[in-house]
Amino acid sequence: MAIELAFDTTATDGWEVLAVRGEIDAYTSPRLRERLTQLMDEGHYRVVVDLEAVEFMDSTGLGVLVSCLKRTKEHQGELALVCTAPQILRVLSITGLDKVFTVRQSVGDITSSA
Amino acid sequence: VSGTRQLPAGAVRLRLPADGERLGTARIFGAACARQFGADDEVAEDMRLAVSEACVMVTQAAQRPAATVVITITRVPGGIAAEVSSNGDEQAGDGSSGQVSAPDAGHAGPTPSDQDADGWGAELLHAIVTDLAIERGPSGQSTVSFTVPLTSGELSREMPGLS
């Protein structure tokens, strides 16, 4: 069974919002990296990754998000997460990355506060 | 099958190509077995994550692309035990029972992860399972075994045929 990952990008209040749909694992995470890298290559360093439609994320997904966060920080930017799914919040919490990322319940919580 | 222990009584086993494309199947299998063995949604979710991380671990540990990954799940007292192993030098399609064909060359296994991701994978496993053991053989085969504990509520329920 092939795992699919889909993206939808919108611009809101100076942020690029990347809505991700599907499951993020060792097989699909290169596609997430590719999409985020593309956004940053285009000069977008304020990025929201909306994980609301993500059903699963493992450690390789975390690796992609962290490496992209580092790159946005190097350009005085930010990579924030939208997430309410308990299973993904738990992965962030176990690894301590809930303290590293800005994690909010909605895109508006991020774009309207910065 | 060489390198694969006999199926314990009551255990369920899945053999699949060591292809990253099949990670989703491995996760569904892990979660479904957990539910079958009396787990609630939270424990089933833990099993889903643990099986996925273990599959990545055994596949990446192989010295060359492993032909197959074998997942065996068993109900044990207090939890659900899983063993995930790769047969590093074994070729798929050798006529063994239940064998499936190897992935095509265009679908290599999981791509190398970020430097920190390997550490997080182990950290995640340590946080959600007990009795974690990682064994690596001389030919690239490796085995990750662990137990996902059941909650007290789950343990108090009667599960005929299981003890």
Chai-1 contact restraints between the chains, C-beta under 6 A:
chainA,res_idxA,chainB,res_idxB,connection_type,confidence,min_distance_angstrom,max_distance_angstrom,comment,restraint_id
A,M1,B,G24,contact,1.0,0.0,6.0,A-B,restraint_1
A,M1,B,T25,contact,1.0,0.0,6.0,A-B,restraint_2
A,A2,B,E21,contact,1.0,0.0,6.0,A-B,restraint_3
A,I3,B,G24,contact,1.0,0.0,6.0,A-B,restraint_4
A,D25,B,L23,contact,1.0,0.0,6.0,A-B,restraint_5
A,A26,B,G20,contact,1.0,0.0,6.0,A-B,restraint_6
A,A26,B,V56,contact,1.0,0.0,6.0,A-B,restraint_7
A,A26,B,P110,contact,1.0,0.0,6.0,A-B,restraint_8
A,Y27,B,G20,contact,1.0,0.0,6.0,A-B,restraint_9
A,Y27,B,E21,contact,1.0,0.0,6.0,A-B,restraint_10
A,Y27,B,L23,contact,1.0,0.0,6.0,A-B,restraint_11
A,Y27,B,P110,contact,1.0,0.0,6.0,A-B,restraint_12
A,P30,B,T111,contact,1.0,0.0,6.0,A-B,restraint_13
A,D58,B,S52,contact,1.0,0.0,6.0,A-B,restraint_14
A,D58,B,E53,contact,1.0,0.0,6.0,A-B,restraint_15
A,S59,B,A117,contact,1.0,0.0,6.0,A-B,restraint_16
A,S59,B,W120,contact,1.0,0.0,6.0,A-B,restraint_17
A,S59,B,G121,contact,1.0,0.0,6.0,A-B,restraint_18
A,S59,B,L124,contact,1.0,0.0,6.0,A-B,restraint_19
A,T60,B,S113,contact,1.0,0.0,6.0,A-B,restraint_20
A,T60,B,A117,contact,1.0,0.0,6.0,A-B,restraint_21
A,L62,B,W120,contact,1.0,0.0,6.0,A-B,restraint_22
A,G63,B,S113,contact,1.0,0.0,6.0,A-B,restraint_23
A,G63,B,D114,contact,1.0,0.0,6.0,A-B,restraint_24
A,G63,B,D116,contact,1.0,0.0,6.0,A-B,restraint_25
A,G63,B,A117,contact,1.0,0.0,6.0,A-B,restraint_26
A,S67,B,D114,contact,1.0,0.0,6.0,A-B,restraint_27
A,Q87,B,E45,contact,1.0,0.0,6.0,A-B,restraint_28
A,I94,B,L124,contact,1.0,0.0,6.0,A-B,restraint_29
A,I94,B,A127,contact,1.0,0.0,6.0,A-B,restraint_30
A,T95,B,W120,contact,1.0,0.0,6.0,A-B,restraint_31
A,T95,B,E123,contact,1.0,0.0,6.0,A-B,restraint_32
